[in-house]
Amino acid sequence: MSTLNLLNPSKDNLQSNLYLGSFLVGISLLDVFLNSFLKLNITSFLPSIISLLLPFLLGMFGLHLMRIEFSGIKNLDRLNKNINTNNFNAALTLLIIFLIIKAIPPVMSWMILDANISGDTKDACTGSGACWTYIKVWFKRFMYGMYPNEQIWRVNLAFIFLVVLAFVGFITPQKYRNLLTLYYVVIYPIIAFILIYYLISGGEFGLEWVETGAWGGLSLTFIVSFFSLIFCFPLGMALALGRRTELPIIKYVSVGFIEFWRGVPLITVLFMSSVMFPMFLPEDFFMDKFVRVIIAISLFEAAYVAEVIRGGLQALPRGQYDAAKSLGMGYWKMHIFVILPQALKLVIPGMANTFLALVKDTPLIFVVGLAELAGMLQMAKTNPKWLGYAMEGYVFAAIIFWIICYAMSKYSYNLELKYKTDR
């Protein structure tokens, strides 16, 4: 039997190194866990500095023993490839795990164990934890803004219709699937606009008119994000094609548009759309602030979408263009059926990143008087009856935005897998 080499682990002593390394890493994690959750220090008999560093040193040595190249054990090779490639990565891994373990008890205590959710006033929050009563009382405002309570059913019904109509593609017969692009690009946005205009705004069919200034909360976040997404995508695609065309006027107009909108911050664009733009309109012409905000965000994001799509177009080999032309395809037919489907598939991660940034930028509309979720939090935290509970509101908003963004991220990842082809 070969001698166990602790300094240079190898496949010759694979099992011994793996067992000993796993044991040392387990001991280090157990020590930090017991110290954090049970206030029990199993190395308290040692000097304080040694007791503090010992879990880290044991974990580092354990990971060193487990760092065996091409061990043949799938899970071990994956661990070494991702988090244990060298001593520096191993140290970072241990420190992150230790910090997470240390943070769990106080976070759980504040969010759950010592939190309050009963009652309807600030007086019900008597513990040292979070006051979720504040979220419960303000929940409708966080979801719907200042929309009248007795009319909230209209917002819910509009969103139900939009969600149901969005799934038309899953039940469409195969012979009509070639029309889905037309449906989602043209028909669905028109239906969505009509639904929101006649249901949420009202003023028709006996429904009470509700001005857009009363819209707010998470529902407004969804509405702004939804319309901005469906408008900025086709405009960005057109700009990307325009920037690559050989026609000088179209090319330089596209370049100028993209560089202008990418060169100014979104908050400035929103301010201009809300304050300055109406000054240039005729006196008898009125455009709602909500519409101006949608247009401003769509134009701003279209510039970023255009650059992402242009990257996908540049990634395609020249042979794809030549092959399409050899089949007698013209410019539009070539791009619609050959070039764009491949380019868009390549830029799914970039498009998802741009759309995620758009959703997270919607709180900026608060500066022009539209109070979406973050805007309602600003109003709620300044209410004299609920002063001092801003932290709960921001945690609630962070969780909501994380769920939305994570769902979008997972959907884009599933699209990547669905359309993945080996190159």
C-alpha positions as CSV (number, residue, x, y, z in Angstrom):
1,M,0.0,0.0,0.0
2,S,1.4,3.4,-0.9
3,T,2.0,5.9,1.8
4,L,-0.6,8.6,2.3
5,N,0.8,11.9,0.9
6,L,-0.9,14.8,2.7
7,L,0.9,17.5,0.8
8,N,0.3,16.3,-2.7
9,P,-3.0,14.4,-2.9
10,S,-3.3,12.0,-5.8
11,K,-5.5,9.2,-7.2
12,D,-3.2,6.7,-5.5
13,N,-4.8,7.4,-2.1
14,L,-8.1,8.7,-3.5
15,Q,-10.4,7.1,-0.8
16,S,-8.2,8.0,2.1
17,N,-7.8,11.6,1.0
18,L,-11.5,11.9,0.2
19,Y,-12.6,10.5,3.6
20,L,-10.1,12.6,5.6
21,G,-10.8,15.8,3.6
22,S,-14.6,15.4,4.0
23,F,-14.2,14.7,7.7
24,L,-12.1,17.9,8.2
25,V,-14.5,20.1,6.2
26,G,-17.5,18.6,8.0
27,I,-15.8,19.4,11.4
28,S,-15.1,23.0,10.4
29,L,-18.7,23.5,9.3
30,L,-20.1,21.8,12.4
31,D,-18.1,24.1,14.6
32,V,-19.4,27.2,12.9
33,F,-22.9,25.8,12.9
34,L,-22.9,25.0,16.6
35,N,-21.4,28.4,17.5
36,S,-23.9,30.3,15.4
37,F,-27.1,28.4,16.3
38,L,-26.5,27.0,19.8
39,K,-23.7,29.4,21.0
40,L,-21.6,26.3,21.7
41,N,-17.9,26.5,21.0
42,I,-16.4,23.0,20.9
43,T,-12.8,24.5,20.8
44,S,-13.3,26.8,23.7
45,F,-10.5,25.1,25.6
46,L,-8.0,26.5,23.1
47,P,-6.6,30.1,23.0
48,S,-9.2,32.5,21.5
49,I,-7.2,33.3,18.3
50,I,-6.6,29.6,17.6
51,S,-10.3,28.8,18.4
52,L,-11.3,31.5,15.9
53,L,-9.1,30.4,13.1
54,L,-9.2,26.6,13.6
55,P,-12.5,25.9,11.6
56,F,-11.1,27.9,8.7
57,L,-7.7,26.1,8.8
58,L,-9.3,22.7,9.1
59,G,-11.7,23.4,6.2
60,M,-8.8,24.7,4.0
61,F,-6.7,21.6,4.7
62,G,-9.7,19.4,4.0
63,L,-10.4,21.0,0.7
64,H,-6.7,20.6,-0.1
65,L,-6.9,16.9,0.4
66,M,-10.0,16.7,-1.8
67,R,-8.4,18.6,-4.6
68,I,-7.6,15.6,-6.8
69,E,-7.5,16.2,-10.6
70,F,-9.6,13.7,-12.7
71,S,-10.6,11.6,-9.7
72,G,-13.2,9.8,-11.7
73,I,-15.9,10.7,-9.1
74,K,-18.4,13.0,-10.9
75,N,-19.5,15.0,-7.9
76,L,-16.0,15.5,-6.6
77,D,-14.6,16.6,-10.0
78,R,-17.5,19.0,-10.3
79,L,-16.8,20.5,-6.8
80,N,-13.1,20.8,-7.6
81,K,-13.8,22.4,-11.0
82,N,-16.3,25.0,-9.6
83,I,-15.2,26.0,-6.1
84,N,-12.0,24.2,-5.2
85,T,-9.6,24.9,-8.1
86,N,-6.9,26.4,-5.9
87,N,-6.3,27.6,-2.3
88,F,-7.7,31.1,-3.1
89,N,-11.0,29.8,-4.4
90,A,-11.2,27.3,-1.5
91,A,-10.7,30.2,1.0
92,L,-13.4,32.3,-0.7
93,T,-15.8,29.3,-0.6
94,L,-15.3,28.7,3.1
95,L,-15.6,32.3,4.0
96,I,-18.9,32.6,2.1
97,I,-20.3,29.5,3.7
98,F,-19.2,30.7,7.1
99,L,-20.8,34.1,6.6
100,I,-24.1,32.5,5.4
101,I,-24.2,30.2,8.5
102,K,-23.4,33.2,10.7
103,A,-26.1,35.3,9.1
104,I,-29.0,32.8,9.2
105,P,-29.8,33.0,13.0
106,P,-30.2,36.8,13.2
107,V,-32.0,37.0,9.9
108,M,-34.4,34.2,10.8
109,S,-34.9,35.8,14.2
110,W,-35.8,39.2,12.8
111,M,-37.9,38.0,9.9
112,I,-39.8,35.1,11.5
113,L,-39.2,34.2,15.1
114,D,-39.5,37.6,16.7
115,A,-41.6,39.2,14.0
116,N,-45.2,40.5,14.4
117,I,-48.0,40.1,11.9
118,S,-51.2,40.4,14.0
119,G,-53.2,43.5,14.7
120,D,-53.9,46.5,12.4
121,T,-51.9,49.3,14.1
122,K,-48.4,50.2,14.9
123,D,-49.0,49.3,18.6
124,A,-49.3,45.6,17.6
125,C,-45.5,45.6,16.8
126,T,-44.0,45.0,20.3
127,G,-41.2,42.6,19.5
128,S,-37.7,43.2,18.4
129,G,-38.3,41.5,15.0
130,A,-39.9,42.8,11.8
131,C,-43.3,44.4,11.9
132,W,-45.1,42.6,9.1
133,T,-48.3,44.1,10.3
134,Y,-47.2,47.2,8.4
135,I,-47.1,45.2,5.2
136,K,-50.4,43.6,5.9
137,V,-52.1,47.0,6.5
138,W,-50.6,48.6,3.4
139,F,-50.8,45.5,1.2
140,K,-53.6,46.8,-1.1
141,R,-51.8,50.1,-1.6
142,F,-48.5,48.2,-2.4
143,M,-50.4,46.2,-5.0
144,Y,-52.8,48.7,-6.5
145,G,-51.6,52.2,-5.4
146,M,-54.4,54.7,-4.8
147,Y,-56.8,52.8,-7.1
148,P,-60.3,52.8,-5.4
149,N,-60.8,49.7,-3.3
150,E,-64.2,49.0,-4.7
151,Q,-62.9,49.0,-8.3
152,I,-59.8,46.7,-7.7
153,W,-61.7,43.9,-9.4
154,R,-61.2,45.6,-12.7
155,V,-57.4,45.5,-12.4
156,N,-57.5,41.8,-11.4
157,L,-59.9,40.9,-14.3
158,A,-57.7,42.8,-16.8
159,F,-54.6,40.9,-15.7
160,I,-56.4,37.5,-15.8
161,F,-57.5,38.2,-19.4
162,L,-53.9,39.2,-20.3
163,V,-52.5,36.0,-18.8
164,V,-55.0,33.8,-20.5
165,L,-54.5,35.4,-23.9
166,A,-50.7,35.1,-23.5
167,F,-51.1,31.3,-23.4
168,V,-52.9,31.2,-26.8
169,G,-49.7,29.9,-28.4
170,F,-49.8,26.7,-26.3
171,I,-53.2,25.7,-27.5
172,T,-53.1,26.9,-31.1
173,P,-53.4,24.1,-33.7
174,Q,-50.3,23.3,-35.7
175,K,-51.7,24.6,-38.9
176,Y,-52.2,28.1,-37.4
177,R,-48.8,28.3,-35.6
178,N,-47.3,30.3,-38.5
179,L,-49.6,33.2,-37.5
180,L,-48.4,33.3,-33.8
181,T,-45.8,35.9,-34.6
182,L,-48.4,38.2,-36.0
183,Y,-50.6,37.5,-33.0
184,Y,-47.9,38.3,-30.4
185,V,-46.3,41.2,-32.2
186,V,-49.5,43.0,-33.4
187,I,-52.8,41.6,-32.2
188,Y,-51.9,40.8,-28.5
189,P,-50.5,44.3,-27.8
190,I,-53.6,45.9,-29.3
191,I,-55.9,43.7,-27.2
192,A,-53.8,44.4,-24.1
193,F,-54.1,48.2,-24.7
194,I,-57.9,47.9,-25.1
195,L,-58.3,45.8,-22.0
196,I,-56.3,48.2,-19.9
197,Y,-57.9,51.3,-21.3
198,Y,-61.5,50.1,-21.0
199,L,-61.2,48.1,-17.8
200,I,-58.6,49.8,-15.7
201,S,-59.1,53.4,-16.9
202,G,-62.9,52.9,-17.4
203,G,-65.1,55.7,-18.6
204,E,-67.0,53.3,-20.9
205,F,-69.8,50.7,-20.4
206,G,-70.8,52.3,-17.1
207,L,-67.4,51.9,-15.5
208,E,-66.2,54.7,-13.3
209,W,-63.2,56.7,-14.8
210,V,-60.0,56.2,-12.8
211,E,-57.2,58.6,-13.8
212,T,-53.7,57.2,-14.3
213,G,-52.4,59.2,-11.4
214,A,-54.4,56.9,-9.1
215,W,-52.8,53.8,-10.6
216,G,-49.8,52.5,-8.6
217,G,-48.2,49.7,-6.7
218,L,-47.1,46.4,-8.2
219,S,-49.9,46.5,-10.8
220,L,-48.4,49.6,-12.3
221,T,-45.0,48.0,-12.3
222,F,-46.4,45.2,-14.4
223,I,-48.2,47.5,-16.8
224,V,-45.2,49.8,-17.4
225,S,-42.9,46.8,-17.8
226,F,-45.3,45.0,-20.1
227,F,-45.9,47.8,-22.6
228,S,-42.2,48.9,-22.5
229,L,-41.1,45.4,-23.3
230,I,-43.5,44.8,-26.2
231,F,-42.8,48.2,-27.7
232,C,-39.0,48.4,-27.3
233,F,-38.3,44.9,-28.8
234,P,-39.6,45.5,-32.4
235,L,-38.2,49.1,-32.4
236,G,-34.8,47.8,-31.2
237,M,-34.8,45.1,-33.9
238,A,-35.5,47.7,-36.6
239,L,-32.7,49.9,-35.3
240,A,-30.3,47.0,-35.2
241,L,-31.1,46.2,-38.9
242,G,-30.9,49.9,-39.7
243,R,-27.5,50.3,-38.2
244,R,-26.1,47.5,-40.4
245,T,-27.8,48.6,-43.6
246,E,-25.8,50.1,-46.5
247,L,-28.3,52.9,-47.0
248,P,-26.6,56.0,-45.6
249,I,-29.6,57.9,-44.3
250,I,-31.2,54.9,-42.5
251,K,-27.8,53.9,-41.1
252,Y,-26.8,57.2,-39.7
253,V,-30.3,57.9,-38.3
254,S,-30.2,54.6,-36.5
255,V,-26.7,55.2,-35.2
256,G,-27.6,58.7,-34.0
257,F,-30.8,57.4,-32.3
258,I,-28.9,54.6,-30.5
259,E,-26.0,56.7,-29.4
260,F,-28.2,59.5,-28.2
261,W,-30.5,57.4,-26.0
262,R,-27.6,55.3,-24.6
263,G,-25.8,58.5,-23.7
264,V,-28.4,59.9,-21.3
265,P,-29.6,58.5,-18.0
266,L,-33.2,57.2,-17.8
267,I,-34.1,59.5,-15.0
268,T,-33.3,62.5,-17.3
269,V,-35.4,61.0,-20.0
270,L,-38.4,60.5,-17.7
271,F,-38.0,64.1,-16.4
272,M,-38.0,65.5,-19.9
273,S,-41.0,63.4,-20.9
274,S,-43.0,64.6,-17.9
275,V,-42.0,68.2,-17.6
276,M,-40.4,69.5,-20.8
277,F,-42.2,67.5,-23.6
278,P,-45.7,68.9,-22.8
279,M,-44.3,72.4,-23.4
280,F,-43.7,71.6,-27.1
281,L,-47.2,70.3,-27.7
282,P,-50.1,72.4,-29.0
283,E,-52.3,74.0,-26.3
284,D,-55.3,71.9,-27.3
285,F,-53.4,68.6,-27.4
286,F,-53.2,66.4,-24.3
287,M,-51.1,63.3,-23.8
288,D,-51.4,61.5,-20.5
289,K,-48.3,61.3,-18.3
290,F,-48.6,57.5,-18.2
291,V,-48.4,57.3,-22.0
292,R,-45.4,59.7,-22.1
293,V,-43.6,57.5,-19.6
294,I,-44.2,54.4,-21.6
295,I,-42.9,56.0,-24.8
296,A,-39.9,57.4,-23.0
297,I,-38.9,54.0,-21.4
298,S,-39.6,52.2,-24.7
299,L,-37.3,54.5,-26.7
300,F,-34.6,54.4,-24.1
301,E,-34.6,50.6,-23.8
302,A,-34.9,50.1,-27.6
303,A,-31.4,51.5,-28.0
304,Y,-30.0,48.8,-25.7
305,V,-32.1,46.1,-27.3
306,A,-30.7,47.2,-30.7
307,E,-27.1,46.8,-29.6
308,V,-27.8,43.3,-28.2
309,I,-29.5,42.2,-31.4
310,R,-26.7,43.7,-33.5
311,G,-24.2,41.6,-31.5
312,G,-26.2,38.5,-32.5
313,L,-26.3,39.6,-36.2
314,Q,-22.5,40.1,-36.2
315,A,-22.0,36.7,-34.6
316,L,-23.5,34.9,-37.6
317,P,-21.0,33.7,-40.2
318,R,-21.1,35.2,-43.7
319,G,-22.1,31.9,-45.1
320,Q,-25.6,32.2,-43.7
321,Y,-26.2,35.4,-45.7
322,D,-24.7,33.9,-48.9
323,A,-26.7,30.7,-48.5
324,A,-30.0,32.7,-48.2
325,K,-29.1,34.8,-51.2
326,S,-28.3,31.7,-53.2
327,L,-31.8,30.5,-52.7
328,G,-33.1,33.7,-54.2
329,M,-34.3,35.3,-51.0
330,G,-34.6,39.1,-50.8
331,Y,-33.5,41.3,-47.9
332,W,-36.6,41.0,-45.8
333,K,-37.3,37.3,-46.5
334,M,-33.7,36.5,-45.8
335,H,-33.7,38.3,-42.4
336,I,-37.1,37.1,-41.3
337,F,-36.7,33.4,-42.1
338,V,-32.9,32.9,-41.9
339,I,-30.9,35.6,-40.2
340,L,-33.0,36.9,-37.3
341,P,-34.2,33.5,-35.9
342,Q,-30.5,32.5,-35.5
343,A,-29.4,35.9,-34.2
344,L,-32.1,36.2,-31.7
345,K,-31.4,32.7,-30.4
346,L,-27.8,33.7,-29.8
347,V,-28.7,36.8,-27.8
348,I,-31.3,35.3,-25.5
349,P,-29.1,35.9,-22.4
350,G,-28.4,39.5,-23.4
351,M,-32.0,40.2,-24.1
352,A,-33.0,38.7,-20.8
353,N,-30.5,40.9,-19.1
354,T,-31.8,44.0,-20.8
355,F,-35.4,43.1,-19.9
356,L,-34.5,42.5,-16.3
357,A,-32.8,45.9,-16.2
358,L,-36.0,47.4,-17.6
359,V,-38.2,45.9,-14.9
360,K,-35.8,47.0,-12.1
361,D,-35.7,50.6,-13.6
362,T,-39.5,51.1,-13.3
363,P,-39.2,52.5,-9.7
364,L,-37.7,55.6,-11.4
365,I,-41.1,56.7,-12.6
366,F,-41.8,57.8,-9.1
367,V,-39.9,61.0,-9.9
368,V,-42.6,62.0,-12.4
369,G,-45.5,61.3,-10.0
370,L,-46.4,57.7,-10.8
371,A,-46.1,55.6,-7.7
372,E,-45.4,52.0,-8.5
373,L,-44.3,49.5,-5.8
374,A,-41.2,51.4,-4.7
375,G,-43.1,54.7,-5.0
376,M,-45.8,53.4,-2.7
377,L,-43.1,52.3,-0.2
378,Q,-41.8,55.9,-0.2
379,M,-45.3,57.2,0.6
380,A,-46.0,54.6,3.2
381,K,-42.7,55.1,5.2
382,T,-43.5,58.8,5.6
383,N,-46.9,58.2,7.0
384,P,-46.9,59.5,10.6
385,K,-48.7,56.4,11.8
386,W,-46.0,54.0,10.5
387,L,-42.7,55.9,10.9
388,G,-39.7,53.7,11.4
389,Y,-40.7,50.6,9.4
390,A,-39.0,51.4,6.1
391,M,-36.8,48.3,6.4
392,E,-39.8,45.9,6.3
393,G,-41.1,47.7,3.2
394,Y,-37.8,47.5,1.4
395,V,-37.3,43.8,2.3
396,F,-40.8,43.1,1.0
397,A,-40.1,45.0,-2.3
398,A,-36.7,43.2,-2.6
399,I,-38.4,39.8,-2.3
400,I,-41.1,40.7,-4.9
401,F,-38.6,42.0,-7.4
402,W,-36.3,39.0,-6.9
403,I,-39.2,36.6,-7.6
404,I,-40.1,38.5,-10.8
405,C,-36.5,38.7,-12.0
406,Y,-35.7,35.1,-11.1
407,A,-38.8,33.9,-13.0
408,M,-37.8,35.9,-16.0
409,S,-34.2,34.6,-15.7
410,K,-35.4,30.9,-15.5
411,Y,-37.7,31.4,-18.5
412,S,-34.9,32.8,-20.6
413,Y,-32.7,29.9,-19.5
414,N,-35.4,27.4,-20.6
415,L,-35.6,29.2,-23.9
416,E,-31.9,28.7,-24.3
417,L,-32.2,25.0,-23.7
418,K,-35.2,24.7,-26.0
419,Y,-33.5,26.4,-28.9
420,K,-29.9,25.2,-28.2
421,T,-28.1,23.7,-31.1
422,D,-24.5,22.4,-31.2
423,R,-22.2,24.7,-33.2
